[in-house]
Structures are given as structure tokens and as C-alpha cells.
Amino acid sequence: MLRAVNVGGRKVLMDDLRRVAAEAGFDAPSTLLASGNLLFGTDLAPAEAGQRLEAAIAEKIGVATDAMVRDVDDLAAVMAQNPFARQAQNEPSRLMAMFLSGDPQDGLGVLESACAAGEEVRPGPGCLYIWYPAGAGTSKLTNVVIERRLKVRGTARNWNTVGKLRDLLK
């Protein structure tokens, strides 16, 4: 999952992304939606695959981005450990998994002042689970705020997309 592509002028065409991934040695690259969700096969560890992908995208497309690479087991763990089961069932578009580039340097308490009424954040395996009862679009708890306060990079996907990605990797 690529961070911050196809927003704010950082355009990456999915055809180009698939081509670059294939040229970088990844097997059968495919994409889901136009938001930087790339699926591929590799024998590399997720961190190494992410570094290779980031370098290839920067070199061939000219966009610097972070790649949060997760394998099928990682996504299955994220799905299984979701603390918001009711929300995932009833309003999956308002539940986000924010995949992180590393462990947060500060506890989640630093996010409390940015949370609106009813918003909740819980830690997960390599991610944060974020419940936005009024939707993420109007929240002050943005990716930028989360990254600045936790001193870690991340990219968020709604629960529908997380499930689709996991299912496509099976």
C-alpha cells in the first residue's frame, strides 16, 4: 500500500505502477482501485520488498512514496485482531486500518486531543484501527496529525479495502 499517491498532485497511474513493479522483479503485479494498492508475489521479506518498490517508483515514475508492504498473514492478523467488530460489520467505510512504517515513538494518548466525540484509536499488528463515526473526511484526526504525533509514517485504508486486499492475496 503506497502512502499519499493520487492526492495533492502526486499522480501515479496504476498501469505505470504495475509495469514498474514487474520491471523490479515482482511477480504478477495487480492493483486494486487507484489509490496505490499493489498486489504482487515475491520471495523478499516485506521490508525488503517495500524498499525495492520505493526505489523503483522514485527512479521510474519520479514520485517519492512510502510502501507499507504486508503479506497475506499480516492482513489476516489485522482482520482477526480488529477491536471494532460491530463497526466492521455495520459501517466498514468508517473504520480504517492505518498501516504504519514502524512502531510509534509515543503512546496513542498523544492523539486524544485530535479525536472528535466518539472517535477511537486502538493499536494493532503493524497498524492502528481508527473508528470515525462521523466519517474520516471531516475529522481533525488526519493521517498528517497521526504521523506527526506518533513520529511514524502510515497509510490508511477503509475496512472494505482491507478485506478486499486480503481476499485477493489468498
C-alpha positions in Angstrom: 0.0 0.0 0.0 1.5 3.2 -1.1 1.3 6.3 1.0 -0.1 9.6 -0.4 -0.4 8.8 -4.1 -3.0 10.3 -6.4 -3.7 13.0 -3.9 -2.3 16.5 -3.8 -0.7 16.3 -7.3 1.3 13.1 -6.6 -0.1 11.2 -9.5 0.8 7.5 -10.1 -1.1 5.7 -12.8 -1.9 2.1 -11.9 -0.7 0.9 -15.3 2.7 2.5 -14.6 2.8 1.1 -11.1 2.2 -2.5 -12.4 4.8 -2.0 -15.1 7.4 -0.7 -12.6 6.7 -3.5 -10.2 7.2 -6.1 -12.9 10.4 -4.5 -14.0 11.6 -4.5 -10.4 11.2 -8.3 -10.3 7.8 -8.7 -8.6 5.6 -11.5 -9.8 2.1 -10.9 -11.4 1.6 -7.3 -10.1 -2.0 -6.1 -10.0 -3.8 -3.2 -8.4 -7.0 -2.5 -6.5 -8.6 0.9 -7.0 -6.4 3.9 -8.0 -5.1 4.6 -4.5 -1.8 2.7 -4.6 -2.9 -0.8 -3.6 -0.5 -3.1 -5.3 -0.5 -6.8 -5.0 2.4 -9.0 -6.2 4.4 -12.1 -5.5 7.9 -12.1 -4.1 10.3 -14.2 -2.0 11.5 -11.0 -0.4 10.7 -10.1 3.2 8.0 -7.3 3.4 10.5 -4.6 4.5 12.9 -5.5 1.7 10.1 -5.6 -0.9 9.0 -2.2 0.3 12.5 -0.7 -0.1 12.9 -2.1 -3.6 9.4 -0.9 -4.6 10.0 2.6 -3.2 13.3 2.9 -5.1 11.8 1.7 -8.4 8.9 4.1 -8.1 11.2 7.0 -7.4 13.5 6.1 -10.3 11.0 5.2 -12.9 8.0 7.4 -12.1 9.7 10.2 -10.2 7.4 10.0 -7.1 8.9 9.5 -3.6 6.4 7.5 -1.5 6.4 5.0 1.3 5.3 1.4 0.7 3.7 -0.4 3.6 4.1 -4.0 2.4 2.1 -6.6 4.1 1.7 -10.3 3.2 -1.4 -12.4 3.4 -0.6 -13.5 7.0 -0.1 -9.9 8.1 -3.5 -8.9 6.6 -5.2 -11.9 8.2 -3.8 -10.8 11.6 -5.1 -7.3 11.1 -8.6 -8.6 10.2 -8.6 -11.1 13.1 -7.5 -8.7 15.8 -9.9 -5.9 14.9 -11.3 -4.5 18.1 -14.3 -2.9 16.3 -16.2 -6.0 15.0 -19.6 -4.3 15.2 -18.4 -1.3 13.2 -16.7 -3.5 10.7 -19.9 -5.3 10.1 -22.3 -2.3 10.1 -20.2 0.6 8.8 -17.0 -0.6 7.3 -16.4 2.6 5.3 -16.0 4.5 8.6 -13.4 2.0 10.1 -9.8 2.5 9.0 -6.7 0.4 9.3 -3.7 2.8 9.2 -0.7 0.7 8.2 2.5 2.0 9.9 6.1 2.1 8.7 7.3 1.2 12.2 6.4 1.3 15.8 5.1 4.6 17.1 7.6 6.5 19.2 4.8 7.8 21.5 1.8 6.2 23.0 -1.6 6.7 21.5 -2.6 9.2 24.2 -1.0 11.9 22.1 -3.9 11.5 19.7 -6.6 12.1 22.2 -6.9 15.9 21.7 -7.3 15.4 18.0 -10.2 12.9 18.4 -13.7 14.2 17.9 -16.6 12.8 20.0 -16.9 9.1 19.5 -13.7 8.7 17.5 -11.4 5.9 18.8 -7.9 4.6 18.0 -6.6 1.2 19.0 -3.2 -0.4 18.3 -3.0 -3.4 16.1 -0.4 -5.6 14.4 1.6 -3.1 12.3 -1.3 -0.7 12.2 -3.8 1.4 14.1 -7.5 0.8 14.0 -9.4 4.1 13.8 -13.1 4.4 14.2 -14.6 7.6 12.6 -18.3 7.5 13.5 -19.0 10.7 11.5 -16.6 9.8 8.7 -12.9 10.5 8.2 -13.4 13.3 5.7 -14.3 15.9 8.4 -12.2 14.6 11.2 -9.3 16.5 12.7 -7.6 13.1 13.3 -6.0 13.1 9.9 -3.1 11.0 8.7 -0.8 14.0 8.9 -1.8 14.6 12.6 -1.3 10.9 13.4 2.1 10.8 11.7 3.4 14.0 13.4 2.3 13.0 16.8 3.4 9.3 16.7 6.6 10.1 14.7 5.9 7.3 12.2 4.6 7.2 8.6 1.4 5.5 7.6 -1.3 5.0 5.1 -4.9 4.3 5.8 -7.4 2.0 4.1 -11.1 1.6 5.0 -12.2 -1.8 6.2 -13.8 -2.7 2.9 -10.5 -2.3 1.1 -8.5 -4.2 3.8 -10.9 -7.1 3.3 -10.6 -7.0 -0.5 -6.8 -6.9 -0.4 -6.7 -9.9 2.0 -9.2 -11.8 -0.2 -7.2 -11.1 -3.4 -4.0 -12.4 -1.7 -5.5 -15.7 -0.8 
